[in-house]
Amino acid sequence: MPQTACSGTMFTTPSGFSPHLACAEPGEEEAPQEGPGPGPGACLADGPPITSASLDTLIQNLVPTADYYPEKAYVFTFLLSARLFIPPPELLARVCELCIKQQQLDQSPLDTAKVRKFGPKILQLLTEWTETFPSDFRDEKMVGHLKDIIHRIAPCDEAYWKTLNQVLQKLSQRLSLMSQGEESIVKVSLNASSDKLVAFKTKPPPIQKDILSICNDPYTLAQQLTHVELEHLSRIGPEEFVQAFVQKDPLDGTQPCFSDQKKKTSNLEAYVRWFNRLCYLVATEICMPAKKKQRAQVIEFFIDVARECFNIGNFNSLMAIISGMNMSPVSRLKKTWSKAKTAKFFILEHQMDPTGNFYNYRTALRGAAHRSQTANSNRERIVIPFFSLLIKDIYFLNEGCANRLPNGHVNFEKFVELARQVGEFMTWKQVECPFEEDRAILHYLHTAPIFSEDGLYLASYESESPENQVEKDRWKALRSNVLAKT
């Protein structure tokens, strides 16, 4: 069924995250040492992984030195999760302050040999930050801190100026693409649905188009749906998964790191709206035709589209199609379904069965992920997860595990698991769609009028008469309410 963005009400069953994370207790082992470089328990190749530490220690472990650079996995995990405790501009300011102090960058003259060993490492950290979390640098303070630290080391090597310009140029390009993507998001709301389509059921529709008049090849439509999915995925930043469920840090007596104005999850929410739209579009296309044979034909068409989505690895469109076909106004059309060949539909339903926390789907997803890892072409690399279930997994990981332990330490083990789930998604979203765009089909998918829920019920009753008094009363009320607006 259609989903609600970023809300606890959209989740009904716990996800399969590591249960021991939820009951993590502060250990009796010695806390990681404060000071330059990694301490015991740091997420490094030469030591055991961090399970918990103070925020100051975690920040210290992020700071490179002349002889130390944190693992890439640690950098991603901490930059992703730290925003729950400290705003990115403040974090970067802390990192720069530690660098200046440890490398004595505020003294003159600088130790050129020392700075030349340190310079490439701080540049690497800043490059990783701008590449993975470019939206952080929409804040001018972030860019200011970046420029300041590089300006301090640049006198020791002119190549640092060139690197700074390259970083800023690539960052500007990323931010520009992000802005263009946000501006181009098609604003589709269920409130803008068109119940006027019902009027077409009583006369030939000379103007109103349907999906089969735009595309009658299931594989082609599945390809175009994949275009839409990958376009949405490409716009979602990893930080949106954290910001979707951000809560006030209990140790911060001021305010959360993200106010409602700064809590940027617009791309994530747009993707959930797209899922809802596809559900309602499928239901509308099935309920729209006046003749039973045509409705059955549309059902069979969408079953084939769903199968092609499964083969491609597009599980989000697959679930949207199945959800649309299972909406009550569609499922009640018993005479229509009796005329359709539905064996393949039941197989697909089985694949997406929620039983066992979507065991069958998760098995298929692992298979697609394995195929993607060993693929030789973008066609085989496509993995588009059922997005609402991914959000649900992250939601329950967040709800089931405390951000801080009773001793005040950050529950870093939780954020390692969060980074694993988000990191896997980040790999999938980077795949370029290998299919050629069909602008006519894409335009239809984004702009075709759809029924509201009341409109769907009315169209359904117009197609197959109400079977009981409750349905008859509802039909009568819908006719008077909806048709009065047309």
Secondary structure in CASP SS format (residue, H / E / C, confidence):
PFRMAT SS
TARGET T0000
AUTHOR 0000-0000-0000
METHOD secondary structure of the structure
MODEL  1
M C 1.00
P C 1.00
Q C 1.00
T C 1.00
A C 1.00
C C 1.00
S C 1.00
G H 1.00
T H 1.00
M H 1.00
F C 1.00
T C 1.00
T C 1.00
P C 1.00
S C 1.00
G C 1.00
F C 1.00
S C 1.00
P H 1.00
H H 1.00
L H 1.00
A H 1.00
C C 1.00
A C 1.00
E C 1.00
P C 1.00
G C 1.00
E C 1.00
E C 1.00
E C 1.00
A C 1.00
P C 1.00
Q C 1.00
E C 1.00
G C 1.00
P C 1.00
G C 1.00
P C 1.00
G C 1.00
P C 1.00
G C 1.00
A C 1.00
C C 1.00
L C 1.00
A C 1.00
D C 1.00
G C 1.00
P C 1.00
P C 1.00
I C 1.00
T C 1.00
S C 1.00
A E 1.00
S C 1.00
L H 1.00
D H 1.00
T H 1.00
L H 1.00
I H 1.00
Q H 1.00
N H 1.00
L H 1.00
V C 1.00
P C 1.00
T C 1.00
A C 1.00
D C 1.00
Y C 1.00
Y C 1.00
P C 1.00
E C 1.00
K H 1.00
A H 1.00
Y H 1.00
V H 1.00
F H 1.00
T H 1.00
F H 1.00
L H 1.00
L H 1.00
S H 1.00
A H 1.00
R H 1.00
L H 1.00
F C 1.00
I C 1.00
P C 1.00
P H 1.00
P H 1.00
E H 1.00
L H 1.00
L H 1.00
A H 1.00
R H 1.00
V H 1.00
C H 1.00
E H 1.00
L H 1.00
C H 1.00
I H 1.00
K H 1.00
Q H 1.00
Q H 1.00
Q C 1.00
L C 1.00
D C 1.00
Q C 1.00
S C 1.00
P C 1.00
L C 1.00
D C 1.00
T H 1.00
A H 1.00
K H 1.00
V H 1.00
R H 1.00
K H 1.00
F H 1.00
G H 1.00
P H 1.00
K H 1.00
I H 1.00
L H 1.00
Q H 1.00
L H 1.00
L H 1.00
T H 1.00
E H 1.00
W H 1.00
T H 1.00
E H 1.00
T H 1.00
F C 1.00
P H 1.00
S H 1.00
D H 1.00
F H 1.00
R H 1.00
D C 1.00
E H 1.00
K H 1.00
M H 1.00
V H 1.00
G H 1.00
H H 1.00
L H 1.00
K H 1.00
D H 1.00
I H 1.00
I H 1.00
H H 1.00
R H 1.00
I H 1.00
A H 1.00
P H 1.00
C H 1.00
D C 1.00
E C 1.00
A H 1.00
Y H 1.00
W H 1.00
K H 1.00
T H 1.00
L H 1.00
N H 1.00
Q H 1.00
V H 1.00
L H 1.00
Q H 1.00
K H 1.00
L H 1.00
S H 1.00
Q H 1.00
R H 1.00
L H 1.00
S H 1.00
L H 1.00
M H 1.00
S H 1.00
Q H 1.00
G H 1.00
E H 1.00
E H 1.00
S H 1.00
I C 1.00
V C 1.00
K C 1.00
V C 1.00
S C 1.00
L H 1.00
N H 1.00
A H 1.00
S C 1.00
S C 1.00
D H 1.00
K H 1.00
L H 1.00
V H 1.00
A H 1.00
F H 1.00
K H 1.00
T H 1.00
K C 1.00
P C 1.00
P C 1.00
P C 1.00
I C 1.00
Q C 1.00
K C 1.00
D C 1.00
I H 1.00
L H 1.00
S H 1.00
I H 1.00
C C 1.00
N C 1.00
D C 1.00
P H 1.00
Y H 1.00
T H 1.00
L H 1.00
A H 1.00
Q H 1.00
Q H 1.00
L H 1.00
T H 1.00
H H 1.00
V H 1.00
E H 1.00
L H 1.00
E H 1.00
H H 1.00
L H 1.00
S H 1.00
R H 1.00
I C 1.00
G C 1.00
P C 1.00
E H 1.00
E H 1.00
F H 1.00
V H 1.00
Q H 1.00
A C 1.00
F C 1.00
V C 1.00
Q C 1.00
K C 1.00
D C 1.00
P C 1.00
L C 1.00
D C 1.00
G C 1.00
T C 1.00
Q C 1.00
P C 1.00
C C 1.00
F C 1.00
S C 1.00
D C 1.00
Q C 1.00
K C 1.00
K C 1.00
K C 1.00
T C 1.00
S H 1.00
N H 1.00
L H 1.00
E H 1.00
A H 1.00
Y H 1.00
V H 1.00
R H 1.00
W H 1.00
F H 1.00
N H 1.00
R H 1.00
L H 1.00
C H 1.00
Y H 1.00
L H 1.00
V H 1.00
A H 1.00
T H 1.00
E H 1.00
I H 1.00
C H 1.00
M C 1.00
P C 1.00
A C 1.00
K C 1.00
K H 1.00
K H 1.00
Q H 1.00
R H 1.00
A H 1.00
Q H 1.00
V H 1.00
I H 1.00
E H 1.00
F H 1.00
F H 1.00
I H 1.00
D H 1.00
V H 1.00
A H 1.00
R H 1.00
E H 1.00
C H 1.00
F H 1.00
N H 1.00
I H 1.00
G C 1.00
N E 1.00
F H 1.00
N H 1.00
S H 1.00
L H 1.00
M H 1.00
A H 1.00
I H 1.00
I H 1.00
S H 1.00
G H 1.00
M H 1.00
N C 1.00
M C 1.00
S H 1.00
P H 1.00
V H 1.00
S H 1.00
R C 1.00
L C 1.00
K H 1.00
K H 1.00
T H 1.00
W H 1.00
S H 1.00
K C 1.00
A C 1.00
K C 1.00
T C 1.00
A H 1.00
K H 1.00
F H 1.00
F H 1.00
I H 1.00
L H 1.00
E H 1.00
H H 1.00
Q H 1.00
M C 1.00
D C 1.00
P C 1.00
T H 1.00
G H 1.00
N H 1.00
F H 1.00
Y H 1.00
N H 1.00
Y H 1.00
R H 1.00
T H 1.00
A H 1.00
L H 1.00
R H 1.00
G H 1.00
A H 1.00
A H 1.00
H H 1.00
R H 1.00
S H 1.00
Q H 1.00
T C 1.00
A C 1.00
N C 1.00
S C 1.00
N H 1.00
R H 1.00
E H 1.00
R H 1.00
I C 1.00
V C 1.00
I E 1.00
P C 1.00
F C 1.00
F H 1.00
S H 1.00
L H 1.00
L H 1.00
I H 1.00
K H 1.00
D H 1.00
I H 1.00
Y H 1.00
F H 1.00
L H 1.00
N H 1.00
E H 1.00
G H 1.00
C C 1.00
A C 1.00
N C 1.00
R E 1.00
L C 1.00
P C 1.00
N C 1.00
G C 1.00
H C 1.00
V E 1.00
N C 1.00
F H 1.00
E H 1.00
K H 1.00
F H 1.00
V H 1.00
E H 1.00
L H 1.00
A H 1.00
R H 1.00
Q H 1.00
V H 1.00
G H 1.00
E H 1.00
F H 1.00
M H 1.00
T H 1.00
W H 1.00
K H 1.00
Q C 1.00
V C 1.00
E C 1.00
C C 1.00
P C 1.00
F C 1.00
E C 1.00
E C 1.00
D C 1.00
R H 1.00
A H 1.00
I H 1.00
L H 1.00
H H 1.00
Y H 1.00
L H 1.00
H H 1.00
T H 1.00
A C 1.00
P C 1.00
I C 1.00
F C 1.00
S C 1.00
E H 1.00
D H 1.00
G H 1.00
L H 1.00
Y H 1.00
L H 1.00
A H 1.00
S H 1.00
Y H 1.00
E H 1.00
S H 1.00
E C 1.00
S C 1.00
P C 1.00
E C 1.00
N C 1.00
Q H 1.00
V H 1.00
E H 1.00
K H 1.00
D H 1.00
R H 1.00
W H 1.00
K H 1.00
A H 1.00
L H 1.00
R H 1.00
S H 1.00
N H 1.00
V H 1.00
L H 1.00
A H 1.00
K H 1.00
T C 1.00
END
